[in-house]
Amino acid sequence: MIGKTREYPKEIMILEAIVRRFPPDDFKKAEFEKKLYRKRAGYKGEKTLDYFLEQVDHSEMVILHDLRIPINSTHFQIDTLIITPYFLLIIDSKNYAGTLIFLPEFNQLIRIQNDIEEVFPDPILQAKIQASQLKAFLKKFHITPPPTEYLVAISNTQALIKNPTNDKEVSYRVFRSSNVAFKIPPIYKKHPQSLLSKNDMKKIARLLIKAHEPLVPDPKSMNLPIEKMVKGVQCASCETFGMDYHQGKWTCKSCGQKSLDAHIQALRDYFLIYGPSITNKQFRDYLKLNSSSTSKRLLSSMDLVFSGTNKGRIYSPGKSFFD
């Protein structure tokens, strides 16, 4: 069973909003675009693994996706955790393209792409550290973990994986995501003793889900040119900003596209960049509306919660606003 699904990361939502509204002539925009590209690629790799994992028999498993667990003064992250009666299995997903050369002697991964050579941290070591941190976390709650295995899934089908030293650890730990259904059964043979009951498995799952703290970066710490961020409603068709609102519809001044709800994405961007609340005046200024009653009507039509009355009313996103 899937105990925790993988949700679209808030970090990516924030980066998307920033890139959308970053002043186009600011040289720092490329930096955020590059970061967004990396994060999207990582998420795509994780979803690829999820797809192939769906083809595995789940009857003896509890699968938890995308965990971020506090430990001491920091956090550790696990892309996918599989809880079975016999063992725990951490799978760390990588979506690197190019030629991947594993050099475990130096705990390095070399990636060669477009004749450029880059050094990445050893993903096998990263997964090993995650396994150690998971054990330490469970022991804090007086849970003796069963054997904890860890694997590294390479999701990019165009990646060329190389193990030049024929290291047994690399051969055992690294695999292509499409092969996950055949990678797990040998681990059952390696750990044949049942150590966890169904209740034990559910207890561990509940504990980890409760402890999970999703990463939500603070845009205020990113040195954004806040005063230059683009305001207004963006056209979904031509991506031009500055749609006009008239007679219940938004109209793009550039391509003529019309929309009933283009303001929703604009408000999502506001919450992601500027903070968790907005007033009628701020909403009116941000969307470039002329009428206070119009902005109030639009705010009331969305999944928002509010506090205060009249001019002092403050609106915040409801539970399903970002769905």
C-alpha positions as CSV (number, residue, x, y, z in Angstrom):
1,M,0.0,0.0,0.0
2,I,1.0,3.6,-0.5
3,G,1.2,5.2,2.9
4,K,2.3,8.6,1.7
5,T,2.0,9.9,-1.9
6,R,4.4,12.1,-3.6
7,E,3.1,15.7,-3.9
8,Y,4.2,18.4,-6.2
9,P,7.0,20.2,-4.2
10,K,6.2,23.6,-2.8
11,E,9.8,24.5,-3.5
12,I,9.2,24.0,-7.2
13,M,6.0,26.0,-7.0
14,I,7.9,28.9,-5.4
15,L,10.6,28.8,-8.0
16,E,8.1,28.7,-10.8
17,A,6.3,31.8,-9.4
18,I,9.7,33.6,-9.1
19,V,10.8,32.8,-12.6
20,R,7.4,33.8,-14.0
21,R,7.5,37.2,-12.3
22,F,11.3,37.9,-12.3
23,P,12.2,41.1,-14.2
24,P,13.2,39.8,-17.6
25,D,16.2,42.1,-17.9
26,D,17.7,41.1,-14.5
27,F,20.8,38.9,-14.9
28,K,19.9,36.9,-11.8
29,K,16.9,35.4,-13.6
30,A,19.1,32.8,-15.3
31,E,20.3,31.6,-11.9
32,F,16.7,30.8,-10.8
33,E,15.8,29.3,-14.1
34,K,18.8,26.9,-13.8
35,K,17.7,25.9,-10.2
36,L,14.1,25.4,-11.3
37,Y,15.3,23.2,-14.2
38,R,17.3,21.0,-11.8
39,K,14.5,20.7,-9.3
40,R,12.0,19.8,-12.0
41,A,14.4,17.2,-13.4
42,G,14.8,15.6,-10.0
43,Y,11.0,15.5,-9.5
44,K,10.5,13.9,-12.9
45,G,13.0,11.2,-12.0
46,E,11.2,10.5,-8.8
47,K,7.9,10.2,-10.6
48,T,9.5,7.9,-13.1
49,L,10.6,5.6,-10.3
50,D,7.0,5.8,-8.9
51,Y,5.6,4.6,-12.2
52,F,7.7,1.5,-12.3
53,L,7.2,0.9,-8.5
54,E,3.5,0.7,-9.2
55,Q,4.2,-2.6,-11.1
56,V,5.6,-4.2,-7.9
57,D,3.5,-6.3,-5.6
58,H,2.5,-4.1,-2.7
59,S,0.8,-6.7,-0.6
60,E,3.6,-6.9,2.0
61,M,4.8,-3.3,1.7
62,V,4.0,0.2,3.0
63,I,5.5,2.7,0.6
64,L,6.3,6.3,1.8
65,H,7.3,8.9,-0.8
66,D,9.1,12.1,-0.2
67,L,10.0,12.2,3.4
68,R,11.9,15.1,5.2
69,I,12.5,14.1,8.8
70,P,14.1,16.3,11.5
71,I,17.0,14.9,13.4
72,N,19.1,16.8,15.9
73,S,19.4,20.3,14.4
74,T,19.0,19.3,10.7
75,H,16.8,17.2,8.4
76,F,17.3,14.1,6.3
77,Q,15.4,13.4,3.1
78,I,14.3,10.1,1.6
79,D,12.9,10.0,-1.9
80,T,11.2,6.6,-1.4
81,L,11.0,4.3,1.7
82,I,9.6,0.8,1.4
83,I,8.7,-0.9,4.7
84,T,8.4,-4.7,4.7
85,P,8.2,-7.3,7.5
86,Y,11.7,-8.3,6.6
87,F,13.6,-5.1,5.9
88,L,13.4,-1.3,5.2
89,L,14.5,-0.2,1.8
90,I,15.5,3.4,0.9
91,I,15.6,4.2,-2.8
92,D,17.3,7.5,-3.8
93,S,16.3,8.6,-7.3
94,K,18.7,10.5,-9.7
95,N,17.7,11.8,-13.1
96,Y,21.2,12.7,-14.4
97,A,21.8,12.7,-18.1
98,G,25.1,12.0,-19.9
99,T,27.8,9.5,-19.0
100,L,27.8,8.6,-15.2
101,I,31.1,7.2,-13.9
102,F,31.0,5.8,-10.3
103,L,34.2,6.1,-8.4
104,P,33.4,4.7,-4.9
105,E,37.1,4.8,-3.8
106,F,36.8,8.6,-3.7
107,N,33.0,8.8,-3.0
108,Q,32.5,10.6,-6.3
109,L,30.2,10.4,-9.3
110,I,31.6,11.9,-12.5
111,R,29.1,13.1,-15.1
112,I,30.3,13.9,-18.6
113,Q,27.8,15.7,-20.8
114,N,28.5,17.8,-23.9
115,D,32.2,17.3,-23.3
116,I,31.9,18.9,-19.9
117,E,33.1,16.9,-16.9
118,E,31.3,17.5,-13.5
119,V,31.8,16.0,-10.1
120,F,28.8,15.1,-8.0
121,P,28.5,13.7,-4.5
122,D,28.4,9.9,-4.4
123,P,24.7,9.0,-4.4
124,I,25.5,5.6,-2.9
125,L,27.1,7.3,0.1
126,Q,24.1,9.7,0.3
127,A,21.7,6.8,0.5
128,K,23.9,5.0,3.1
129,I,23.9,8.1,5.3
130,Q,20.1,8.3,4.9
131,A,19.8,4.7,6.1
132,S,22.0,5.5,9.1
133,Q,19.9,8.6,10.0
134,L,16.7,6.7,9.7
135,K,18.0,4.0,12.1
136,A,19.0,6.7,14.6
137,F,15.6,8.4,14.3
138,L,13.7,5.2,14.9
139,K,15.9,4.3,17.9
140,K,14.9,7.6,19.5
141,F,11.4,6.3,19.7
142,H,12.6,2.9,21.0
143,I,12.0,1.1,17.7
144,T,14.6,-1.4,16.7
145,P,14.7,-1.2,12.9
146,P,15.0,-4.3,10.8
147,P,17.9,-4.6,8.3
148,T,17.9,-1.3,6.3
149,E,18.9,-1.6,2.6
150,Y,19.5,1.3,0.2
151,L,19.6,1.6,-3.5
152,V,20.2,4.3,-6.1
153,A,17.8,4.5,-9.1
154,I,18.9,6.2,-12.3
155,S,15.7,7.4,-14.0
156,N,17.1,9.0,-17.2
157,T,17.0,6.4,-19.9
158,Q,19.6,8.3,-21.9
159,A,22.2,8.1,-19.1
160,L,25.2,5.8,-19.7
161,I,26.2,4.2,-16.4
162,K,29.8,3.1,-16.0
163,N,31.5,1.2,-13.2
164,P,35.1,1.2,-14.4
165,T,36.5,-0.5,-11.3
166,N,33.8,-3.2,-11.3
167,D,33.0,-2.4,-7.8
168,K,30.6,-4.9,-6.3
169,E,28.9,-2.2,-4.2
170,V,28.1,-0.1,-7.3
171,S,26.8,-3.2,-9.1
172,Y,24.5,-4.1,-6.2
173,R,23.3,-0.6,-5.3
174,V,22.8,1.2,-8.6
175,F,20.1,0.3,-11.1
176,R,17.8,1.8,-13.7
177,S,14.3,2.8,-12.4
178,S,12.7,0.5,-15.0
179,N,14.3,-2.5,-13.4
180,V,12.9,-1.9,-9.9
181,A,10.5,-4.9,-10.1
182,F,13.5,-7.2,-10.5
183,K,15.8,-5.4,-8.1
184,I,13.6,-5.9,-5.0
185,P,13.0,-9.7,-4.9
186,P,16.7,-10.6,-4.3
187,I,16.6,-8.4,-1.1
188,Y,13.8,-10.6,0.2
189,K,16.0,-13.7,-0.3
190,K,18.8,-11.9,1.5
191,H,16.6,-11.1,4.5
192,P,14.2,-14.0,4.9
193,Q,13.3,-13.5,8.6
194,S,10.1,-11.7,9.3
195,L,10.7,-9.1,12.0
196,L,7.8,-6.6,11.8
197,S,4.1,-7.3,12.1
198,K,1.6,-5.3,10.1
199,N,0.9,-3.2,13.1
200,D,4.7,-2.5,13.5
201,M,4.9,-1.5,9.9
202,K,1.9,0.9,10.3
203,K,3.4,2.3,13.5
204,I,6.7,3.2,11.7
205,A,4.8,4.7,8.8
206,R,2.6,6.8,11.1
207,L,5.6,8.0,13.0
208,L,7.5,9.1,9.9
209,I,4.4,10.8,8.3
210,K,3.8,12.7,11.5
211,A,7.4,13.8,11.7
212,H,7.6,14.8,8.1
213,E,8.4,18.5,7.6
214,P,8.2,19.6,3.9
215,L,10.7,22.0,2.7
216,V,9.2,25.5,2.1
217,P,12.0,28.0,1.2
218,D,11.5,31.6,2.2
219,P,11.7,33.8,-0.9
220,K,12.6,36.7,1.4
221,S,16.0,35.0,2.0
222,M,16.7,34.7,-1.8
223,N,17.7,38.3,-2.4
224,L,14.9,38.9,-4.9
225,P,14.4,42.3,-6.5
226,I,11.0,42.5,-4.9
227,E,10.2,46.0,-6.0
228,K,10.9,44.9,-9.7
229,M,8.8,41.7,-9.7
230,V,6.2,41.8,-12.4
231,K,2.7,42.5,-11.3
232,G,-0.6,41.8,-13.0
233,V,-2.4,38.8,-14.4
234,Q,-0.6,36.6,-16.9
235,C,-2.2,35.3,-20.1
236,A,-2.0,31.5,-20.2
237,S,-1.9,31.5,-24.0
238,C,0.9,34.0,-24.8
239,E,2.3,34.5,-21.3
240,T,2.0,38.3,-21.5
241,F,1.3,40.1,-18.3
242,G,-1.4,42.8,-17.9
243,M,-4.7,41.2,-18.7
244,D,-7.7,43.6,-18.3
245,Y,-10.8,42.6,-16.2
246,H,-14.2,43.7,-17.6
247,Q,-17.7,42.3,-17.3
248,G,-16.5,39.2,-15.4
249,K,-13.7,38.2,-17.8
250,W,-10.0,38.7,-18.2
251,T,-8.9,39.7,-21.7
252,C,-5.3,39.7,-22.9
253,K,-4.3,43.0,-24.5
254,S,-1.7,41.2,-26.6
255,C,-3.5,38.1,-28.1
256,G,-7.1,38.7,-27.2
257,Q,-7.4,35.4,-25.1
258,K,-10.2,35.5,-22.6
259,S,-10.4,33.8,-19.1
260,L,-12.8,33.6,-16.2
261,D,-10.2,32.6,-13.6
262,A,-6.7,33.9,-14.7
263,H,-6.5,35.8,-11.4
264,I,-6.2,32.5,-9.4
265,Q,-2.7,31.7,-10.7
266,A,-1.8,35.4,-10.1
267,L,-2.9,35.1,-6.5
268,R,-1.0,31.8,-6.0
269,D,2.1,33.6,-7.3
270,Y,1.6,36.3,-4.7
271,F,1.3,33.9,-1.8
272,L,4.3,32.0,-2.9
273,I,6.5,35.0,-3.3
274,Y,5.3,37.7,-0.9
275,G,3.8,35.7,2.0
276,P,0.7,33.9,3.3
277,S,-1.8,36.7,3.4
278,I,-3.2,39.6,1.4
279,T,-5.5,42.5,1.8
280,N,-8.1,43.9,-0.6
281,K,-5.9,46.9,-1.3
282,Q,-2.8,44.7,-1.9
283,F,-4.8,42.4,-4.2
284,R,-6.2,45.4,-6.1
285,D,-2.7,46.9,-6.6
286,Y,-1.1,43.5,-7.5
287,L,-3.8,42.7,-10.1
288,K,-4.1,46.3,-11.3
289,L,-7.8,46.5,-10.6
290,N,-9.6,49.8,-10.3
291,S,-12.6,48.7,-8.2
292,S,-12.5,47.7,-4.6
293,S,-15.8,45.9,-4.9
294,T,-14.5,43.9,-7.9
295,S,-11.5,42.8,-6.0
296,K,-13.6,41.9,-3.0
297,R,-15.9,39.8,-5.2
298,L,-12.9,38.0,-6.8
299,L,-11.4,37.3,-3.4
300,S,-14.7,36.0,-2.1
301,S,-15.0,33.6,-5.1
302,M,-11.8,31.7,-4.3
303,D,-10.8,29.1,-1.7
304,L,-9.6,31.6,0.9
305,V,-10.0,32.0,4.6
306,F,-10.2,35.5,6.1
307,S,-10.0,37.3,9.4
308,G,-11.0,40.8,10.3
309,T,-13.8,43.0,8.9
310,N,-14.2,45.7,6.3
311,K,-11.0,47.4,5.3
312,G,-9.0,45.4,7.9
313,R,-9.9,42.0,6.4
314,I,-6.9,39.7,5.6
315,Y,-7.2,36.8,3.2
316,S,-5.1,33.6,3.3
317,P,-5.2,30.4,1.1
318,G,-7.6,27.6,2.0
319,K,-6.5,24.0,2.2
320,S,-7.1,23.2,-1.4
321,F,-6.1,26.5,-2.9
322,F,-2.8,25.2,-4.4
323,D,-4.4,21.9,-5.6
